[in-house]
Amino acid sequence: MAGMTPPLFRRESPAAPRPRPDRLVTLVRKPGCHLCDDAQAVVEKVCGELGVTWEQKDISQDPHLYDLYWEQIPVVLVDGAQHTFWRVNEERLRKALTGTD
């Protein structure tokens, strides 16, 4: 390294966007649902990487959720608002949680 000149301009990688600490992802699912299992894997991965709290609710145990979402499960809610249903896209969920486009 002797005789090497440090670069004049250094590109800094932007810090990865972080979600607000109070975000909550809710997975509405039912037992024995393979799409729900797939959705849970994505939610666990994204929320684990970002440090976001998530929960799951069983649609068969909640009449209100059943009335709202019975044709759409699995359903993912972000802060109580419906984000998606049936298939969960990892990048789209990550963007919703970090506020990036």
Stockholm file with secondary structure:
# STOCKHOLM 1.0

chainA/1-101         MAGMTPPLFRRESPAAPRPRPDRLVTLVRKPGCHLCDDAQAVVEKVCGELGVTWEQKDISQDPHLYDLYWEQIPVVLVDGAQHTFWRVNEERLRKALTGTD
#=GR chainA/1-101 SS CTTCCCCSCCCCCCCCCCCCTTCEEEEEECTTCHHHHHHHHHHHHHHHHHTCEEEEEEGGGCHHHHHHHTTTCSEEEETTEEEEESSCCHHHHHHHHHTCC
#=GC SS_cons         CTTCCCCSCCCCCCCCCCCCTTCEEEEEECTTCHHHHHHHHHHHHHHHHHTCEEEEEEGGGCHHHHHHHTTTCSEEEETTEEEEESSCCHHHHHHHHHTCC
//
